[in-house]
């Protein structure tokens, strides 16, 4: 979890600044994602897909809750 200080710093950034950090993180971490046997890499990406799907479900559920309230 990010500290309150870090969250505030991110909130003060422009979308371009946040995008730059994101792209840098992707570049730095891609070699590690692709390291290992094809089976290991496939499992790693499957886990990422599962985590992303779970986040999407949580967001959509929260959005649906706000739309059903009067």
Residue frames as qw, qx, qy, qz and C-alpha x, y, z in Angstrom:
[[0.000, 0.890, 0.457, 0.000, 0.00, 0.00, 0.00],
 [0.394, 0.500, -0.024, 0.771, 1.24, 3.48, -0.82],
 [0.275, -0.368, -0.472, 0.753, 1.78, 6.02, 1.93],
 [0.127, 0.865, 0.440, -0.204, -0.53, 9.01, 2.17],
 [0.179, -0.728, 0.276, 0.602, 2.45, 11.20, 1.23],
 [0.266, -0.105, 0.776, 0.563, 3.08, 9.23, -1.98],
 [0.222, 0.613, 0.751, 0.107, -0.62, 9.28, -2.91],
 [0.019, 0.899, 0.189, -0.395, -0.72, 13.06, -2.49],
 [0.214, -0.532, 0.510, 0.641, 2.39, 13.43, -4.65],
 [0.263, 0.202, 0.840, 0.429, 0.75, 11.35, -7.40],
 [0.146, 0.781, 0.596, -0.114, -2.43, 13.43, -7.18],
 [0.057, -0.838, 0.064, 0.538, -0.42, 16.62, -7.75],
 [0.351, -0.212, 0.679, 0.609, 1.17, 15.20, -10.92],
 [0.520, 0.409, -0.218, -0.717, -0.15, 15.89, -14.37],
 [0.936, 0.184, 0.233, -0.191, -1.52, 12.94, -16.37],
 [0.652, 0.665, -0.348, 0.103, 1.62, 13.17, -18.53],
 [0.074, -0.634, 0.690, -0.341, 3.89, 12.82, -15.52],
 [0.738, -0.157, 0.564, -0.335, 1.97, 9.79, -14.25],
 [0.890, 0.440, 0.010, -0.117, 2.08, 8.25, -17.71],
 [0.380, 0.722, -0.551, 0.176, 5.84, 8.75, -17.89],
 [0.375, -0.452, 0.731, -0.346, 6.30, 6.90, -14.57],
 [0.869, 0.127, 0.373, -0.301, 4.04, 4.10, -15.80],
 [0.773, 0.598, -0.211, -0.019, 5.96, 3.67, -19.06],
 [0.117, 0.681, -0.674, 0.260, 9.28, 3.66, -17.19],
 [0.599, -0.276, 0.662, -0.356, 8.02, 0.97, -14.82],
 [0.908, 0.331, 0.160, -0.201, 6.82, -1.15, -17.74],
 [0.573, 0.694, -0.425, 0.098, 10.21, -0.85, -19.47],
 [0.112, -0.596, 0.720, -0.338, 12.10, -1.74, -16.30],
 [0.628, -0.153, 0.658, -0.385, 9.94, -4.74, -15.41],
 [0.819, 0.405, -0.153, -0.377, 9.30, -6.33, -18.81],
 [0.432, 0.480, -0.762, 0.044, 12.57, -8.33, -18.86],
 [0.206, -0.196, 0.839, -0.463, 11.63, -9.91, -15.52],
 [0.732, 0.216, 0.288, -0.578, 8.13, -10.78, -16.73],
 [0.788, 0.483, -0.288, -0.251, 9.58, -12.58, -19.75],
 [0.072, 0.552, -0.816, 0.156, 12.32, -14.43, -17.86],
 [0.563, -0.116, 0.756, -0.314, 11.93, -18.19, -17.46],
 [0.225, 0.114, 0.911, 0.325, 10.46, -21.08, -19.39],
 [0.256, -0.235, -0.475, -0.809, 7.43, -20.51, -21.62],
 [0.489, -0.495, -0.715, -0.066, 5.27, -22.26, -19.01],
 [0.381, -0.428, -0.416, 0.707, 6.47, -19.95, -16.23],
 [0.008, -0.067, 0.172, 0.983, 5.90, -16.87, -18.38],
 [0.360, -0.353, -0.649, -0.570, 2.41, -18.09, -19.35],
 [0.479, -0.530, -0.659, 0.235, 1.52, -18.67, -15.67],
 [0.271, -0.293, -0.205, 0.894, 2.84, -15.23, -14.76],
 [0.157, -0.054, -0.325, -0.931, 0.69, -13.52, -17.41],
 [0.438, -0.438, -0.731, -0.285, -2.35, -15.62, -16.50],
 [0.410, -0.494, -0.549, 0.535, -1.99, -14.44, -12.90],
 [0.085, -0.182, 0.027, 0.979, -1.77, -10.83, -14.09],
 [0.305, -0.251, -0.580, -0.712, -4.96, -11.33, -16.14],
 [0.466, -0.497, -0.729, 0.060, -6.74, -12.82, -13.10],
 [0.307, -0.420, -0.363, 0.773, -5.73, -9.90, -10.90],
 [0.064, 0.044, -0.260, -0.962, -6.84, -7.41, -13.56],
 [0.381, -0.365, -0.709, -0.468, -10.18, -9.17, -13.99],
 [0.428, -0.517, -0.652, 0.353, -10.74, -9.11, -10.22],
 [0.158, -0.306, -0.131, 0.930, -9.99, -5.35, -10.11],
 [0.201, -0.119, -0.482, -0.844, -12.40, -4.73, -12.99],
 [0.424, -0.476, -0.756, -0.151, -15.17, -6.69, -11.25],
 [0.355, -0.488, -0.492, 0.627, -14.63, -4.69, -8.07],
 [0.031, -0.184, 0.102, 0.977, -14.77, -1.37, -9.95],
 [0.307, -0.231, -0.622, -0.683, -17.87, -2.34, -11.91],
 [0.422, -0.500, -0.745, 0.131, -19.58, -3.55, -8.75],
 [0.240, -0.433, -0.317, 0.809, -18.83, -0.25, -7.01],
 [0.107, 0.046, -0.334, -0.935, -20.10, 1.72, -10.02],
 [0.372, -0.366, -0.754, -0.399, -23.28, -0.37, -10.15],
 [0.358, -0.503, -0.649, 0.444, -23.86, 0.28, -6.43],
 [0.088, -0.328, -0.110, 0.934, -23.66, 4.04, -6.94],
 [0.234, -0.065, -0.523, -0.817, -26.14, 3.91, -9.82],
 [0.409, -0.419, -0.792, -0.172, -28.76, 1.96, -7.82],
 [0.251, -0.430, -0.532, 0.685, -28.76, 4.41, -4.89],
 [0.130, 0.849, 0.495, 0.129, -31.40, 7.16, -5.07]]
